Amino acid sequence: MNGFYLELALIREKPSMYQGEDSLELLHIFILGYICALSYNGQDTDRFLIQYHNYVLAHYRLEVAAQGWSNLLVEKTGNNKEAFQMFFILLDGYLMETTGRNLEENAHLE
C-alpha cells in the first residue's frame, strides 16, 4: 500500500493541486475510488478502511457510530476543512500504531 500512502502524502502536501480544496468529502471519494481500484486488481484493502474507522472511534472514545469515519470527523470538527486536517493527524497516529512510521515515512518521501 506504499503507492496509496504516497498518494495521500501528496494530497496532504498540496491539496489544492490534487483535489481543488482541503475537503475531507473529496478526499473520502478519492480514497474509496483508489481502494476500489486496488481491490479490482486483487489487492487486499478492506483492512485499512475497517482499522482506520476503528481507530477514529477509539480516538473519540466511541464504541459504535452510525456514520462512517469521514462523517464522524466532519461532525466532530465542524467542517470539511478541519476534518481534512484531522484525517491526516489521525492517519499519522494510526500508522504509527500499526507500522511504527508516519504517513511520509510509509510513502518513502523522507
Secondary structure by P-SEA (a helix, b strand, c coil): caaaaaaaaaaaaccccccccccaaaaaaaaaaaaaaaaaaccccaaaaaaaaaaaaaaaccccccccaaaaaaaaaccaaaaaaaaaaaaaaaaaaccccccccccccc
